[in-house]
Amino acid sequence: MKFLVIDNDQTCREAICFLIEDEGHAADGMAWSEQVWPKLKELQFDAVLLDVDMSRPDALGRISDLRMAHPDVQLVIVVIEQNLKMAVEAICRGVADILEKPFRREHLLLMMARLERFRQLYRQLNHRAEKIEKNHCAAT
């Protein structure tokens, strides 16, 4: 899988990228800025890990903006403290998973395994939908 890690803390961003790459995946990191949008368009990512300060008023807006612009990319938010109400709202807006800081390597590995499973299921569903569509078109 290919990951984009968006975190304004360079040390944390580099550490997450290192852990992802150590597991055999590709990772690219950057701080949140307007350059995020061209980067997402320029390169294809399977997942985005977005460090979110849930106390900021625009936090949920960033999540919604990313989901709307890139619906096929799995979005994981990285938060310092999980606020249950905000976490539920984030999931309602399309977040695939939540990773709480500080996290252990095992937490990151579990999250990556869940994302890979989601990706496999998504591919299977698309394949089945294509077969149904093909059979339906052939029958008419």
Summary of the structure (lengths in Angstrom):
residues: 140
radius of gyration: 16.5
end to end distance: 38.6
largest distance: 58.3
contacts: 397
relative contact order: 0.13
helix: 54%
strand: 18%
